[in-house]
Amino acid sequence: MTFRLREGRLLRDDEPFTALGVTYFPVRAGCRLWVDWDPDVVAADLRRIADAGLNTVRVFVFWRDFHPEPGHVDAQALARLRRLVELADAAGLSCVLSVLTLFMNGQLLDLPWRGGRSLWRDPEMLAAQETFVRAVAATVADRANVLALDLGDEISNVDPDEAATLTSAEVAHWYGRLVGAIRQVAPEVLVCQANNALTVLGGSAFGPATGRVLDLLAVHGFPLWSPGHIESTLSPKATQLPAFLARLAGAYGVALVDELGTYGASDEVAAAYLRASAASVLANGAAGVIVWCWQDSTSTAEPYDRRPAERMVGLHRADGTPKPAMAAYRQVVDAAPALVRTAGPARVAVWPVTGRPAGGGSYLDPHRDAVSPFFAYLLLKRLHVDADVVAAPAAGHRLLVCPSVDQVTLADLEHLRAALHRGATVYYSLGDHLHGFPGAELVGAEIVDYDLTGRDRQEIRWDGEVLPVDWAVAGAVPTTLRATSGRVLATYPDGTPAVVVNAVGAGRLVFTNVPFERQLDAAGRFALAPWERFYRRLTELAGVGPVVRCSDPEVEVVPVDGGVALVNHRDRAVTVRVGRDGDDPDADLVVDLTEKGWTVARLPMTPRRAASTTVGMA
């Protein structure tokens, strides 16, 4: 195999490779491509995909079509799979093969012999999976264009109720068994497993923290099926979520966004969404992006018989004519070398302190919140401050953001102390006042009591600036703080502390007992106030302002290899001024960006107007 990873980068033949692709189904055959096999149609389609400037195709290996009965993997189906990979290679395409495909478009295309048995706990089903993934891997082991094998696309949806009971150890064991089976016959093939945003952010055992044995961590970006109260497809939150998912997965491995698209939106809205989200994904360091999907389908077989709208989400219509989204994607593809990010660690990091579930589901278990890190990410983006998302603090981060913490472990506390003694500024907002409080020694304040009424705790007052607090949205119990060794920075209307800073070692901890990020998680609330001003005070305390200033908070600024990527996440065109922090504002670059448009700028530059790369798009 020619694909490998080195220092967090995807390489092909030892050269950097960015996967730019689509999910593929034949127009007429749809999900029956292996049964209604037509190699001439497949070959022609793959050539068209390559002619569109793409380099990767993702294909579903429907398990039931290959493994019709226990102990028998169909040789003809495997030969067809190999032929598709060969045809892709002839067209110049790499392949991502989703192997254990049972769940598709909201329904099960199940094995006739599974009988409801568990994929993760039943010994016979585990052995059958090992047999099948080994057979698929052996079939393509010598094909140099196989980018990765996906163990099972959104596999938890095969049995969501059971998946919700799985521990991280059980999922890690399942990963390990299947990766081991693949390595027996294809020791160098990369392996991934793909999950949607609800799984990645919902506290599932299939989250990226469990996938350390995998080579790639694949995530899906669809605004309709996401936490965070994303108001619409064109919401700024919508087009920034896929990049955040990639950053979060990247904390544990190499991230690939292997499904990106929209449902329930017009062609123009779908194009605008793809324009901004795909550019943002690449600028934020993902190994690639694979769009859902290449072309509309005319198939009437399952799963389309029950969900016919699933047939209409392609980049092309069934007759082959491109939709506006294809032009938007092609412009991202053509500019991908400039959008690729190989920058070193940022000075700021978001650390989702999630603790570890004890199991049992007792009344003592804290609230599980995975959305707050997304809001922390958004607030920093609005300040144009580049930030990593990390699995644990590391040296070099001058500001460590720990948003709305519900549970902190002894190991987490050791990480916090180490960061503080290295001289970092640690910001820590409290989610659960019992399980998330890091202790009075670190905070410089103690919790006096809780108060369900929350009287006079409805706003934070910081040096004349007022920001509202919604405890109901936060889903948290209001508490009363009393400063001990810490200094009060902000108060509630009743005069009690709302924000306290405490010196610890060479660093300092800034603490608030408000789940500041989680209280933003309501439809429309994020746009109600300039919430990022709270975070600006944190960055000023840490001395880590933006390297590049921009006049619009909804224009994302990311340092990339080609310069500075500017991505407009607004649903309207904007004109912005951009310049290096500390430079003469008169030398700022003036940039016109279309709705959800983007460009790559080089700074410093003399004053002139620059157009987004999306100007003139259909």
N, C-alpha and C positions, 0 to 999 in steps of 0.2 A: 504494500500500500504506500502511496506517495504522500498521504496526509498525515501530519503529526502536529504536536503542540510543543512550543518552546517559549518559556518565559511568558506564558499567558497569551501567546499569539498562535493563530492557526496558520500553518505553513503547508504549501504543496511543492514538492520537489525542493524543499528548503527555502522557498521564496514566500513572502507574506501573501496570504490568500484571503479575500473577503468573499464569503458566499453571498451571491445575489441571485435569487431564484424565485420559483413559483411551485406551488403544489399542482400536480398534474392528474387530470382525469380525461380520458377521451370523451368527445362531445356526446356521442351516441351510447357508448358502453357505460360511461359513468363508473360506478363502483363495481361493475361487472367486467372490468377490463381483462381480468385473468380468465374468466369463463368465455366471454365473447371476444376472444383474442384476435386482433388484427394487426400484425406487425407492420404492415404498410402504412396504416393510419398512424400508429405510434411513431414510426420513423419520421413521417412528414411533420407531425406535431412537434417532435423534439427538434427538428431542424428550424422550425418557426420560432421556437423558444430561444434557441441559440442566436438566430438572426435578430431577435429583439435586444441583443446585447447582454443576455443573462448567461450565467455560468453554472447554475445549479438547478436540479429538478428534484422535487420531493414526491415520493410515490408510496401509496399505502399497500402493504402486503396483507390482504384480508385472510386472516388465519384459516377460516373455514374452507376457503378455496384451495388451500395447500395441504390441509391436514384433515381430510374428510372423515377419518375414523382413527381411534387410538392406535398408536404404533405404526401408522402408515402415512408418510409424507409423500404427496403426489409428485412423481418424477417429472411429469409433463409440465405441471405448474412451475416447478423449480427451473425447468429449462426455459420457460417463458420469461421468468424473472431475469435469468441470466441474459436472455436475448435483449430485454429492455435495457439492461445496464450496458450491454455492448452497443446498442443503437444510440444511447445517450453519449457514450464515449466517442462514437463516430461523429456526433454532432458537436462535440467539444463541451459536453456537460458533465459535471459531477453529480452524484446521486446521494440523497438521504433516503433511506428505506425504513419506513415505519412498520415494524415486523409484527408484533402481536396485536393487530388491529381487530378489535371487537366492537368498539364504540365509534359510531360515525353519525354526525349530524343529528345527535339527540336520540339515537336508538341503537339497539344491539344488533349486530350482524353476527350472531353467536354461533359457536360450534354446536352441531347437532348432538354431540355426545357429552357435553360438559355437564348438563343436568344441574345447573346452579351451583356446582362445587366452587370452592374458593380458589382463586388464582394464587393466593399468597399463603394459604395454610394447609390446603389439601395436598398430601404427598404425591398422589398420582398426577394432579394437575401441575404441580411444580416440576415433576419429571417430564411431563409432556411438553412444557414450555422449554425446558432445557434441550429436549430432542429437536424441537422445531427451530429455535434460534440457532442451534448448532448446524442444522441442515441448511438454513438460509446463509449463514456465514460461510460455510464450506462452498456453497454454490458460487459465491462472488469473491472468495478470498483472494483470487489472483487478479481481480479487476482493479486497476490503479485509480479508477475514477469514482470509487465508492468513498464518499466523504464520511458517512457515519451510518450506523444502524441505530434506529430508535427502538428501544425495548417495547414501547407501547404508548401510543398517542393518547394523552388524557386517560390513562389506564384506570385511574380511580373511579371514573364514571361507569365502569362495567358493573360495579356494585358499590354505590356511594355509601350505603349504610354500613357495610362491612369495612370499607376503606376508612371510614371515620373512627373505627375502633382500633386500627392498626397503630402500633407504636413505631417510633423512628427506627428502633432496632430491627423490627420485623421487615420494614421496607428496605433498610440497608442490607439485610440478609437476602431478601429477594433480588435486589440489584446485584449483590455479590455472586449469587448462584448463576444468574443469567450472563453476567459479564464473564464469569469463569468459563461457562460453556462456550461462549463465542471465542475466547482467547485460546481454547484448545485447538481450534481449527483455523483461526484467523488472528494470530497474536498481535497484529499491529493495527487492526481496524479500530477506528474510534467508535465509541458507544455513547449514546445520549438517552434521555427520556424526557418527553415534552409534557408540560402542564399549563393550564390556563391561569389567568390572574386570580380567580377565586381560590384555586388550590395553592398557588404560590404565596398569596397574602392571607389565606384563611386559616393558618395554623395547622394545615394538613401535614401528616408524616411524609407526604410526597414533596414537601417544600425543598428548596435548594440546599438547605443545611444537611439534608440526608444524603445528597447525591455526590459525596466526595469520591466515591469509587468510580463515578462516571467521568468520561473525558470532556463532554460538553453538557451544559445545563440549558435545556431548551425551554423557552417560555413563549406564551401566546399573548398577542395584544388586540383585544376587541373591546371597545369602550362599553358596548351594551352589556357585557358580562364581566363586570369589574366592580370591586368595592370602591369606596371613596365618594359615593354620590356624584358620579360624573353626569353633569346636567344634560349633555348632548354630544353628538359625534364631533361637533366643532368647538366644544369647550376646551379652553387651554389645558385643563386637566387631562382630557382625552388624548391629546396628541403628545403629552409628556409621559403618560403612564408606561408605554412600551419601553422607553429608554430607562425609566426607573426600574422596571422589572429586570432589564438587562444588567443594570448596575447592581441590583440586589443579588441576582444569580452570580454575577461576576465576583462577588465577595467570597464565593465558595468554589469557583472554578472559571471556566471559559464559557461565556454566555452566547447563545444563538437564539435569535428571535425567529422561530421557524413557522409561525403563523402570524400574519398581520393583515388586517382588513376590516371591513365594516359590513353591517347588516342593517336593513331598515332605513337606508339613506339614499338620496338621489345620486345620480352619476357624478354631479358636480361636487356634492358634499364628500362622496367617497374619494374623489381625486384630491380634494383639499386635505382630507385626513391623511391619506397616504403620503402626500407631498411633505408635510411637516413631520409626521411620525417616523417615516423611514429615514429622513435626513438626521433627525435627532438620535435615532437608534445607532446609526453608524458613528455619529460624532461622539457618542458616549461610550464607545469602545466595544460594541458587540462584534462577534466574529462574523456576523452576517445577518441578512434578513431574507426571509422566504415569504412571499405574499400568497394569501389565500384569495383566489386561485387563478389559474391561467385562463380558463374559458368557461362560459356558461354551458350547461348541459341540456340535452333534449331527452335524456333517459327518463323512463317512467317506472323503472324498477326501484326497489328499496335502496336507500332510505328516502328517495325522492317521492315515492308514492304517497307517503304520509306528510312529507315536508317539501312540497314542490318549490317553495321560495328558495330553498337551498341551491337550486339549479342556476340562480341568477346573480351570483356574486363573483363572476370572473372578471379578469382584466379585459377580456374580449367577449363579444356577443357570440352566440352559437354559430352565426354565419362567418365568424372570423374577423369582423371589423372591430377595431380597438375602441374601448371606452376612454373617456378622459383620464381615468386613473392610470392607464398604461403609459400615456405621455408623461404624467407626473412621475411615475416610477422610473421611466427611462432616463429622465433628467437626473434623478438621484444616482442611478446606476452609472451614467456617464461621468459623473463628478465624484464617484466613490473614492478614488485615490486621494483627492484633496480632503475628503470628509473623514478619512480614517484617523483614529486617535491612537498615538503611541506614547502620550505624555506620561511622565512619572507620577508618583503619588501626589495628590493635592494636599494643601495645608490644612484642609478641613475634612472631617469625616463624620458621616452619620452612622451611628452604631445602634442597630435595633436590639436592645437588650430584652430578650424574650424569656429568659429563665428556662426551666425545663418542666414540662407537665409531670406531676406526680402520678397521674392516672387515678381512676376511680370516680372522677366527676363529683367530688364531694362539695359541700357548701363552702369549704375552705379554699377551693381552687379560685385563683384570681381571674378577672376578665382577661380574655385573650385578644390582643389588639395588634394587628399587623399593618394597619392603615396609617398610623401616626408617622412612621418613617417616610411614607410617601409625601405627607404634608410638610415634614421637615425639609425634604428634598425640594419641594416646590417653593418654599419660603427662601431657601438659599438661591434657587434659580432666579427668583424675582430680584434678588440683590446682585445677580450676576457673579456670585461667588462659586467657584468650582469646588465640588465636594465629592469625595469617595463615599461609597457605602461599604462598610467593613463587617467582617464576622467577629473581629476583636480589634481593640486599639493597637496601633503600631507606632514606633518611633517616627517622628517627622510630622505628625499631625499636631498642629498648634491649637486647634479647636476641635473638641470631640463633642458631638451632639447626641444626647441620649433621650429620645422623645417619648413622653407619656409612658413611663416604665411601669408595668403591672407586676412583674416579678423579677427580683434580683437574687442571684445565688452567691454563695461565698466565693466561687471562682470569678464571677462577674466583679465582685467587690475588689478582689485582688487586681484584676485588670484596671479598674478605676484608680486604685491607689498607685499602681505603676505609672499610669499616664500622668497623674498629678505630680508624682515625684520627678518625672521627666521634665516638668515645667509646662504641661499643657493646661489650657483652660478647658474645663469640662462643664458643659451645660447639661442639666439633668432636670427634666420635668416629671412630676409624679403622676402615675396612673392610678395604682391601687395603694392606698395609704398604709395598708398593713404589710403586704408582700413586696411592694415596690420601694419602700422608704430605705435609703442606703445607710441610715444611721446618723445620729446627731453629731458624731465626731467629724464626719465628712461634710455634712451640710452646714454645720455651725448654727443649727436651730433644732428645736424639738417640736414634735406634734403634741399639742396640749390636749386636744379632743377633736372628735368629729362633730359636725353640725348639719343635719339634714335640711334645715331651713335655708342655709346658704345666705342668710340675711347679711346685707352690706358686703357681699363678696361677688357682686355682679360685674365688677370692672377692676382692672389693674391700673394704678396711677404711678407713672414713672417720670419724674422730673417734668411735670406739667402735661405729659402725654397720657391719654386715656384709651385703653383698649377693653372692649366688653368681654365678659366671660359668660358662657352658657354651660352650666353644670349638667343640665339635662342632656344636651347633645354629647357632652363629655362622658356621660354615664359613670360619673365618679361621685364619691362622697366628699363634700366640702370639709376642710379641716382648718383648725386654728394653729398657726405657727407662733413660736416664741423664740426670738434670736438668743443664742448663747455666745459663741465666739465669732459668729458671722456678722457682717455688716448689712443692714437693710438697704436694698436698692429701690424697691417699689413696694407700695402698700395697697390694701383694699380701702374702700371708703370708711371702714370702721377703724382704720389706723393699724391693723395687724399686718404683719409682713406678708407680702405676696412673692417677692423675689429677694433672695439672700445670697451674698457672695462670701466665701470662706477660704482663707489661705490654707493650703495643704501641701506640705513639702515645698517644691519650687513652683508649684502651680496653684490653681484656685478652682473651686467648684461653685458654679452659679446654679442656684436651685430655685424652682418654683413648685408650689404644691398644686398648681393648676395643670391638668393634662392639656397643655396649651394647644398642641397639635390635634389631638383627638376632638377637641371642642370645635374645630373647624369643619368636621365631617358631617355637613348637612347641605342639602341642595341649595345652591345660591349663596351660602354663607361665606365662602372663600372670597367672593367679590365685594362683600359688604364693607370691608375696612382694609386699610393698608397694613395687614398683619405683619408683613415683612419688617416693619419698623422695630418690632420686638427683637427680631433676629439681627437687625443692624446693630442694635446696642450690644449684642453678644459678640459680633464680629469686631466691633470697635474695642471692646474689652480685651479681646484676644489679639488685636493688631493684625487682622487678616481680612482686610477689605478686598474688593474686586480688583483684579489685575487690569481688566478692561471695563470701562464704564460704558453704559448704554442708557439712553434717555427713556426707554420703555421697559417696564418690568416684565411684560409678557413676551419680550424678545429674548430668547435663550442665547447665551454667549458661552461658547465652548472652545477652548484652545485645541486645535487639531493640527495635523501635519502640514496642511496647506495654508495655515494662518489662523484665523478665528472664524468659526462657524457661527452664523447668526440665523436663528430659526424663529420666525414669527408665529407664535401660537395663538394669535388673535384670529377672529373670523372676519377680519377686514384688513385692507391694505394699510400700512403705516409707513411713515418716514421717521427715521431715527438718527441720532447723532451718536457716534461711537469713537472712543479714543482710549489710549492707554492712561491708566490712573497716574496722575502727576504731571501729564503732559499739558501743554497749553490747549485749553478748550477751543481756541480759534483754529487749531489744526485738526479738529475732529473730522472724521469721515461722515458724510451725510449719505445715508443708505435708504433707498426705496425698496420695500418688501411687499409683495402681493399678499393677499389673503392666504395664510398658512404657507407663505413663501420663505425661501432661505437663500443664503449666499455664503461664500467663503471670502473673507476680507483679509487684506494684509495691512498690518499697522507697524510703525506709524506711517501716515499718508498725509499728503497735503489736502486741504479742503477741496472736495469735489463731490459730485453725486454719483453713487454707484447703484446699479439695479440688481434686484434679486435674480438668481438664475432661472426663476420661474416666469419671468416676464415674457409675454407672447405665447404662453401655453394655451392650448385649446380648452 
